[in-house]
Amino acid sequence: MTAPAARDGRNGRDGRDAGDLDVEEVLALVNEAAGSRRDASAASAPTAKPDARHSPDAPHEDHGGHGSHGGHGTHGASRGHQASHWPDAREAAARAARSGARSGARRAPVTVPLDAALGLVLAAPLAALTDLPSFDTSAMDGWAVAGPGPWAVRDKGVLAGHAPAEPLDDGEAVRIATGGRIPPDTTAVIRSEHGRTDDNGRLHTTRDVGHGQDIRPRGQECRTGDQLLPPGTLITPAVLGLAAAAGYDTLGAVPLPRAEVLILGDELLTEGLPHDGLIRDALGPLLPPWLRALGAEVIGVRRLGDDAEALHKAITTSEADLIVTTGGTASGPVDHVHPTLARIGAELLVDGVRVRPGHPMLLARTRQNQHLVGLPGNPLAAVSGLVTLAEPLLRTLAARPAPEPYALPLQDAVQGHPHDTRLVPVSLRSDRAVPLHYNGPAMLRGVAAADALAVVPPGGAARGQRAELLDLPWASAGVSVCFT
C-alpha cells in the first residue's frame, strides 16, 4: 500500500499497488544506510601479522575442478588475468547488481499477502492505516470505574471484541477484559488483583487509583498515516504482526532474485558410493538451500556434464537473475565456462579472486539484467565463491542491508597465504573463534561443523589476533535461515 493513500485515509485494506518506490530506489535507501557502516568498519579492519605459526591445514592451490575432489584443468591464473583482491571482488558483486538498475533493467515491486511476505524487504514505507489502538482499551483484566470508590458493580461485563458498554456514572464499575473497549466516562481500570468486592457487591481497591490508570488510549502507539517502518526493512514475523495490526492484508515488497544452478562434470554421481573414477556430487545438494538462505528463489537445478553446447543453451535460455555454475572455471580441455561466456559476449566483471580456497571463481554479466557466478568445483572452494560473489550480489538484488561487520580473537594461529586472503571455517565459543581442521578446498567436514568463516589476511593470523567473521546462514538468527 502506498504511503500517501495511507496518510489521507483513502486507501482500502487490500492495497492495489505495491508502492511508490521501484526496487532500485529501495536499494539506494538501503545502500545509503549501509555505506556509513562500511566506512566505519574499514578503519578497524584486521591487518596481517607475519609471525603466524605453521598449521597442519596449510593453504594450497585450489583448482576449478568438479565434484568433491577437484578435477581436470589447470589453475585459473594460467590464463594471465589479473585476479581481484577479495574485498574488491565482494564490492564488485554488489556494484554489479546496482549497475543493472542504472542501465535501465528495473524490477517492479510485487504485492504479496502477509503469509507470503516473510523474508522479503519492504518496497514502500509501512504507514499506519488506523490509530493503534483504534479505540480506548483496557490494558488489564479488572474493572473499569468512574469517579471515586467504592463502586457499585454492574451485572454485565465488557469483553474484548464486543459492543461498548453504556457510559459509567460516578460510583459505578463494570467488569472488563484485557482489550475490551473502555466505556465512556471511565476514569481508570483497577486490576483484578488490586480490587475486592464486599458482601453488598461493592468494589473496593487495595491501592490508590490514578486517573487513566491501565487504560490504553486511542492512538497511543501510532496515529493514522504515521510511518511505522521505512522501505528497505526486512519483513520479519514481528513486522508481519505490526502490518496486520496497522490494517494491512498485503504488502509491497522487493521480489526475491531468481537463481538457477548448472552442475557441470561428467564424473559426478547423484546417488550411491563413488566407483570407477566417479565421485558423488556434493554441490547439487549444497547449493540450492544455501542460495535460498541467501535470499534467492531457486527456479531450477540442471545437470549438464561436460557439454559445451548444453552449457551454451542453458545460459542463453535461462530466465534467472543469477546463474550459478559449478566447476569448469579454469582452462582445462573440458572447462567450458570461459569459452561459453566469450561466445555469448558476456562482460567478465571478476575473473579470479585472490582468496584461498576459491581462487578461480568468476562473475560475469550475461545480459543487462542477468549475472553468472562461476564457482570452482571443489566444495569448500565453491562455498568461498558463494560468500564472496553470490552473497553480496543476491543481497543487493533483494535490497537487504549488509550485515554489520564484526571480529573475534582467534583461539589458535592460522597460517596464511603469502599474498591472498584465506577463508577458514571456525566455530564460535563465547568470545573466541576456534579454527577448524579439514579446511582444504575439496573438504566440507570443517565447514559442516562451522558457525562462520574467518577472514584471514595475507601472511596469516596469530593466536589472539582479531579476525573478521562471516556468519554462515544457518548460524545467524533470523528469517534468512529458510531452506525450503
Secondary structure in CASP SS format (residue, H / E / C, confidence):
PFRMAT SS
TARGET T0000
AUTHOR 0000-0000-0000
METHOD secondary structure of the structure
MODEL  1
M C 1.00
T C 1.00
A H 1.00
P H 1.00
A H 1.00
A H 1.00
R H 1.00
D H 1.00
G C 1.00
R C 1.00
N C 1.00
G C 1.00
R C 1.00
D C 1.00
G C 1.00
R C 1.00
D C 1.00
A C 1.00
G C 1.00
D C 1.00
L C 1.00
D C 1.00
V H 1.00
E H 1.00
E H 1.00
V H 1.00
L H 1.00
A H 1.00
L H 1.00
V H 1.00
N H 1.00
E H 1.00
A H 1.00
A H 1.00
G H 1.00
S H 1.00
R H 1.00
R H 1.00
D H 1.00
A H 1.00
S H 1.00
A H 1.00
A C 1.00
S C 1.00
A C 1.00
P C 1.00
T C 1.00
A C 1.00
K C 1.00
P C 1.00
D C 1.00
A C 1.00
R C 1.00
H C 1.00
S C 1.00
P C 1.00
D C 1.00
A C 1.00
P C 1.00
H C 1.00
E C 1.00
D C 1.00
H C 1.00
G C 1.00
G C 1.00
H C 1.00
G C 1.00
S C 1.00
H C 1.00
G C 1.00
G C 1.00
H C 1.00
G C 1.00
T C 1.00
H C 1.00
G H 1.00
A H 1.00
S H 1.00
R H 1.00
G C 1.00
H C 1.00
Q C 1.00
A C 1.00
S E 1.00
H E 1.00
W H 1.00
P H 1.00
D H 1.00
A H 1.00
R H 1.00
E H 1.00
A H 1.00
A H 1.00
A H 1.00
R H 1.00
A H 1.00
A H 1.00
R H 1.00
S H 1.00
G H 1.00
A H 1.00
R H 1.00
S C 1.00
G C 1.00
A C 1.00
R C 1.00
R C 1.00
A C 1.00
P C 1.00
V E 1.00
T E 1.00
V E 1.00
P E 1.00
L H 1.00
D H 1.00
A H 1.00
A C 1.00
L C 1.00
G C 1.00
L C 1.00
V E 1.00
L E 1.00
A C 1.00
A C 1.00
P C 1.00
L E 1.00
A E 1.00
A C 1.00
L C 1.00
T C 1.00
D C 1.00
L E 1.00
P C 1.00
S C 1.00
F C 1.00
D C 1.00
T E 1.00
S E 1.00
A C 1.00
M C 1.00
D C 1.00
G E 1.00
W E 1.00
A E 1.00
V E 1.00
A C 1.00
G C 1.00
P C 1.00
G C 1.00
P C 1.00
W E 1.00
A E 1.00
V E 1.00
R C 1.00
D C 1.00
K C 1.00
G C 1.00
V E 1.00
L C 1.00
A C 1.00
G C 1.00
H C 1.00
A C 1.00
P C 1.00
A C 1.00
E C 1.00
P C 1.00
L C 1.00
D C 1.00
D C 1.00
G C 1.00
E E 1.00
A E 1.00
V E 1.00
R E 1.00
I E 1.00
A C 1.00
T C 1.00
G C 1.00
G C 1.00
R E 1.00
I C 1.00
P C 1.00
P C 1.00
D C 1.00
T C 1.00
T C 1.00
A E 1.00
V E 1.00
I E 1.00
R E 1.00
S H 1.00
E H 1.00
H H 1.00
G E 1.00
R E 1.00
T E 1.00
D C 1.00
D C 1.00
N C 1.00
G C 1.00
R E 1.00
L E 1.00
H E 1.00
T E 1.00
T C 1.00
R C 1.00
D C 1.00
V C 1.00
G C 1.00
H C 1.00
G C 1.00
Q C 1.00
D C 1.00
I E 1.00
R E 1.00
P C 1.00
R C 1.00
G C 1.00
Q C 1.00
E C 1.00
C E 1.00
R C 1.00
T C 1.00
G C 1.00
D C 1.00
Q E 1.00
L E 1.00
L E 1.00
P C 1.00
P C 1.00
G C 1.00
T C 1.00
L E 1.00
I C 1.00
T C 1.00
P H 1.00
A H 1.00
V H 1.00
L H 1.00
G H 1.00
L H 1.00
A H 1.00
A H 1.00
A H 1.00
A C 1.00
G C 1.00
Y C 1.00
D C 1.00
T E 1.00
L E 1.00
G E 1.00
A E 1.00
V E 1.00
P C 1.00
L C 1.00
P C 1.00
R E 1.00
A E 1.00
E E 1.00
V E 1.00
L E 1.00
I E 1.00
L C 1.00
G C 1.00
D C 1.00
E C 1.00
L E 1.00
L E 1.00
T C 1.00
E C 1.00
G C 1.00
L C 1.00
P C 1.00
H E 1.00
D C 1.00
G C 1.00
L E 1.00
I E 1.00
R E 1.00
D C 1.00
A C 1.00
L H 1.00
G H 1.00
P H 1.00
L H 1.00
L H 1.00
P H 1.00
P H 1.00
W H 1.00
L H 1.00
R H 1.00
A H 1.00
L C 1.00
G C 1.00
A C 1.00
E E 1.00
V E 1.00
I E 1.00
G E 1.00
V E 1.00
R E 1.00
R E 1.00
L C 1.00
G C 1.00
D C 1.00
D C 1.00
A H 1.00
E H 1.00
A H 1.00
L H 1.00
H H 1.00
K H 1.00
A H 1.00
I H 1.00
T H 1.00
T H 1.00
S C 1.00
E C 1.00
A C 1.00
D C 1.00
L E 1.00
I E 1.00
V E 1.00
T E 1.00
T E 1.00
G C 1.00
G C 1.00
T C 1.00
A C 1.00
S C 1.00
G C 1.00
P C 1.00
V C 1.00
D C 1.00
H C 1.00
V H 1.00
H H 1.00
P H 1.00
T H 1.00
L H 1.00
A H 1.00
R H 1.00
I C 1.00
G C 1.00
A C 1.00
E E 1.00
L E 1.00
L E 1.00
V E 1.00
D E 1.00
G C 1.00
V E 1.00
R E 1.00
V E 1.00
R E 1.00
P C 1.00
G C 1.00
H C 1.00
P C 1.00
M C 1.00
L E 1.00
L E 1.00
A E 1.00
R E 1.00
T E 1.00
R E 1.00
Q C 1.00
N C 1.00
Q E 1.00
H E 1.00
L E 1.00
V E 1.00
G E 1.00
L E 1.00
P C 1.00
G C 1.00
N C 1.00
P H 1.00
L H 1.00
A H 1.00
A H 1.00
V H 1.00
S H 1.00
G H 1.00
L H 1.00
V H 1.00
T H 1.00
L H 1.00
A H 1.00
E H 1.00
P H 1.00
L H 1.00
L H 1.00
R H 1.00
T H 1.00
L H 1.00
A C 1.00
A C 1.00
R C 1.00
P C 1.00
A C 1.00
P C 1.00
E C 1.00
P C 1.00
Y C 1.00
A E 1.00
L E 1.00
P E 1.00
L E 1.00
Q C 1.00
D C 1.00
A C 1.00
V E 1.00
Q C 1.00
G C 1.00
H C 1.00
P C 1.00
H C 1.00
D C 1.00
T E 1.00
R E 1.00
L E 1.00
V E 1.00
P E 1.00
V E 1.00
S E 1.00
L E 1.00
R E 1.00
S C 1.00
D C 1.00
R E 1.00
A E 1.00
V E 1.00
P E 1.00
L C 1.00
H C 1.00
Y C 1.00
N C 1.00
G C 1.00
P C 1.00
A C 1.00
M C 1.00
L C 1.00
R H 1.00
G H 1.00
V H 1.00
A H 1.00
A C 1.00
A C 1.00
D C 1.00
A E 1.00
L E 1.00
A E 1.00
V E 1.00
V E 1.00
P C 1.00
P C 1.00
G C 1.00
G C 1.00
A E 1.00
A C 1.00
R C 1.00
G C 1.00
Q C 1.00
R E 1.00
A E 1.00
E E 1.00
L E 1.00
L E 1.00
D E 1.00
L C 1.00
P H 1.00
W H 1.00
A H 1.00
S C 1.00
A C 1.00
G C 1.00
V C 1.00
S C 1.00
V C 1.00
C C 1.00
F C 1.00
T C 1.00
END
